[in-house]
Amino acid sequence: MPRSTFSVPIRIVLGLLGAGSFGAGVLAVFRTENGTGAAVLLAFGGILLVLAILGNRIEEIEFGGAKLKVRQAADLFAAAAEAEREGETEEAARLRAQAQALLDATAPIASAYSEIRGSQAASRERVAALERVVDQARKLAVTGRFEAAEVSRLLREGAKEQRITAIGMMQGNASLRDFEAVLAALADPASPFEQYHTLRLIDLMVDDLDAVQRDRVTIAVKKARGLAFRRDTDRWELSEAILRRVAAS
């Protein structure tokens, strides 16, 4: 993907797109009852306007209570604007749709995850609420069109809200899975909850792994297990099931 230069023409395009989205959001506030849709339009338009003003100086933005790294989407919008200038309208439309999908679709899920973790004490109810968020990410991966590289980058570089969103999306859609990124997440999880879902993802991936990858899974799972795993029966039992399946394959 071309590196974002955020030249003056590109920033003008971003500004126009942002102003249009922001204006549509303002109208939606008064003319519709879809509060969530209006909020997304307002936030999305605001992001583009900030990008147009600050350009390459901005790396992340607060969106719905969650820090959303916008570099990924910004690069896509910049590439789309450059493609538009060169007359590649179909490519520009594809890149723009991908960037908007990344922002619009994943941000509410990440925000919900952050809100639940920040507002509820540890309990079965909180775990159940977080599970529903991960399920939303799975469903999103099936119903939307996303690039595997961008979902992988969310897992590798994103905040904890984005990481769990990416893991859920990979659980829901095999075409989005990245073996190397998943092993890295298992070794360095943002939370026990995330590590549990990384194990669930690995369990889904086992049948599609080659012999070398299965050996690496065995090493990674054994290395990740420790005293904390023994206190957490869910992670321990899932890791045991993975090791048995790998040994039998």
C-alpha positions in Angstrom: 0.0 0.0 0.0 1.4 3.4 -0.8 2.7 5.5 2.1 0.4 8.3 3.0 2.0 11.7 2.0 -1.0 13.8 3.1 -0.2 16.4 0.4 -2.3 19.5 0.1 -4.7 18.0 -2.5 -5.2 14.9 -0.4 -5.9 16.9 2.7 -8.4 18.9 0.7 -10.2 15.7 -0.3 -10.2 14.5 3.3 -11.6 17.8 4.4 -14.4 17.7 1.9 -15.3 14.1 2.8 -15.2 14.9 6.5 -17.4 18.0 6.1 -19.9 15.9 4.1 -20.0 13.1 6.7 -20.2 15.6 9.6 -23.0 17.6 7.9 -24.9 14.4 7.2 -24.6 13.4 10.9 -25.9 16.8 12.1 -29.0 16.4 9.8 -29.5 12.8 11.0 -29.6 14.0 14.6 -32.7 16.1 13.8 -34.4 14.1 11.1 -34.0 10.5 12.1 -34.3 8.3 15.2 -31.1 6.4 14.5 -28.9 7.9 17.2 -26.1 5.3 16.7 -26.0 6.0 12.9 -25.9 9.8 13.5 -23.2 9.4 16.1 -21.0 7.3 13.7 -21.4 9.9 11.0 -20.5 12.7 13.3 -17.5 10.9 14.7 -16.4 9.7 11.2 -16.7 13.2 9.8 -14.8 14.6 12.7 -11.9 12.2 12.2 -11.6 13.1 8.6 -11.6 16.8 9.4 -8.9 16.4 12.0 -6.8 14.4 9.5 -7.3 17.1 6.9 -6.0 19.7 9.4 -3.3 17.8 11.2 -2.2 15.4 8.5 0.6 13.1 9.4 0.9 14.5 12.9 -2.0 12.4 14.2 -1.7 8.8 15.1 -4.8 8.0 17.2 -8.1 9.5 18.1 -10.6 9.0 20.9 -13.8 7.5 19.5 -16.7 6.4 21.6 -14.6 5.9 24.7 -11.9 3.8 22.9 -8.6 5.0 21.5 -8.8 4.2 17.8 -5.6 4.1 15.8 -6.5 5.9 12.6 -3.2 5.5 10.8 -4.5 2.4 9.0 -7.7 4.1 7.8 -5.8 7.3 7.1 -3.4 5.5 4.8 -6.3 4.0 3.0 -8.1 7.3 2.5 -4.9 8.9 1.3 -4.3 6.1 -1.2 -7.9 6.5 -2.3 -7.4 10.2 -2.9 -4.2 9.6 -4.8 -5.9 6.9 -7.0 -8.8 9.4 -7.7 -6.3 12.0 -8.8 -4.7 9.5 -11.2 -8.1 8.6 -12.7 -8.3 5.1 -11.1 -11.9 5.5 -9.9 -12.6 1.9 -9.2 -9.5 1.4 -7.1 -10.2 4.7 -5.3 -13.8 3.5 -4.5 -12.4 0.2 -3.2 -9.9 1.8 -0.9 -12.3 4.3 0.4 -14.9 1.6 1.1 -12.3 -0.4 2.9 -11.2 2.5 5.1 -14.7 3.5 6.0 -15.6 -0.1 6.8 -12.6 -0.4 9.1 -13.6 2.8 11.0 -17.4 2.4 11.0 -17.6 -1.3 11.7 -14.9 -2.1 14.2 -14.9 1.1 16.3 -18.3 0.5 18.0 -17.3 -3.0 19.0 -14.0 -1.8 20.4 -15.8 1.0 22.2 -18.3 -1.5 23.7 -15.4 -3.7 24.9 -13.7 -0.7 26.5 -16.8 0.5 28.2 -17.7 -2.9 29.7 -14.2 -3.4 31.1 -14.0 0.1 32.5 -17.4 0.3 34.1 -18.1 -3.2 35.4 -16.3 -5.1 38.2 -15.0 -8.6 37.5 -18.0 -11.0 37.5 -19.8 -13.6 35.5 -22.0 -10.9 34.2 -19.1 -8.9 32.9 -17.6 -12.0 31.2 -21.0 -12.7 29.6 -21.2 -9.1 28.3 -17.6 -9.3 26.9 -18.5 -12.6 25.2 -21.4 -10.8 23.5 -19.0 -8.2 22.2 -16.7 -10.9 20.7 -19.7 -12.5 19.1 -20.5 -9.2 17.4 -17.0 -9.2 16.0 -17.5 -12.8 14.7 -20.7 -11.8 13.0 -19.2 -8.6 11.6 -16.4 -10.7 9.9 -19.0 -12.8 8.1 -21.3 -10.0 7.0 -18.7 -7.4 6.0 -15.8 -7.3 3.5 -12.4 -6.8 5.1 -8.8 -7.2 4.1 -6.9 -9.8 6.1 -3.9 -7.5 6.2 -5.8 -4.8 8.0 -7.4 -7.1 10.5 -4.0 -8.6 11.2 -2.6 -5.1 11.8 -5.4 -4.4 14.3 -4.2 -7.5 16.2 -0.5 -6.7 15.9 -0.6 -2.9 16.5 -4.0 -2.0 18.0 -5.0 -1.2 21.5 -6.6 -4.0 23.6 -10.1 -3.1 22.3 -8.9 -3.5 18.7 -7.0 -6.6 19.4 -10.0 -8.5 20.8 -12.1 -7.2 17.9 -9.5 -8.6 15.4 -9.4 -12.0 17.3 -13.2 -12.2 17.2 -13.2 -11.4 13.4 -10.6 -14.1 12.8 -12.7 -16.6 14.7 -15.7 -15.7 12.5 -13.9 -15.7 9.2 -11.1 -18.1 8.3 -9.9 -15.9 5.4 -8.9 -13.2 7.9 -6.6 -15.4 10.0 -2.8 -14.7 10.4 -0.9 -17.5 12.0 2.1 -15.4 13.0 0.0 -12.7 14.5 -2.1 -15.2 16.5 1.0 -16.9 18.0 2.4 -13.5 18.9 -0.9 -12.6 20.6 -0.8 -15.9 22.6 2.7 -15.1 23.9 1.9 -11.5 24.8 -1.8 -11.1 25.6 -3.4 -7.9 26.7 -5.6 -9.8 29.2 -6.5 -13.3 30.3 -9.8 -12.9 28.5 -8.0 -12.1 25.3 -5.6 -15.0 25.7 -8.6 -17.4 26.2 -10.1 -16.2 22.9 -6.7 -16.5 21.2 -6.7 -20.2 22.3 -10.2 -20.6 21.0 -9.0 -19.1 17.7 -6.0 -21.5 17.6 -8.4 -24.4 18.3 -10.3 -23.4 15.2 -7.1 -23.2 13.1 -5.6 -26.6 14.0 -7.1 -28.6 11.2 -5.7 -26.1 8.6 -2.1 -26.1 9.9 0.8 -27.9 8.3 3.2 -30.1 10.3 5.7 -27.3 11.0 2.9 -25.0 12.2 1.4 -27.6 14.5 4.8 -28.1 16.1 5.1 -24.4 16.6 1.6 -24.3 18.2 2.6 -27.1 20.6 5.7 -25.1 21.7 3.8 -21.8 22.0 0.9 -23.3 24.0 3.3 -25.1 26.4 5.3 -21.9 26.8 2.2 -19.8 27.5 0.9 -22.2 30.2 1.9 -21.6 33.7 0.6 -21.1 37.2 -2.0 -18.6 36.1 -3.3 -21.2 33.6 -3.7 -23.8 36.4 -5.8 -21.3 38.3 -7.9 -20.6 35.2 -9.6 -23.9 34.4 -11.1 -22.5 31.1 -7.7 -21.7 29.6 -6.1 -24.8 31.0 -8.7 -27.2 29.7 -8.7 -25.4 26.3 -5.0 -25.6 26.0 -5.1 -29.3 26.9 -7.7 -29.9 24.2 -5.5 -28.1 21.6 -2.4 -30.1 22.6 -4.3 -33.4 22.3 -5.7 -32.4 18.8 -2.3 -31.4 17.6 -0.7 -34.6 18.8 -3.4 -36.7 17.1 -3.1 -34.9 13.8 
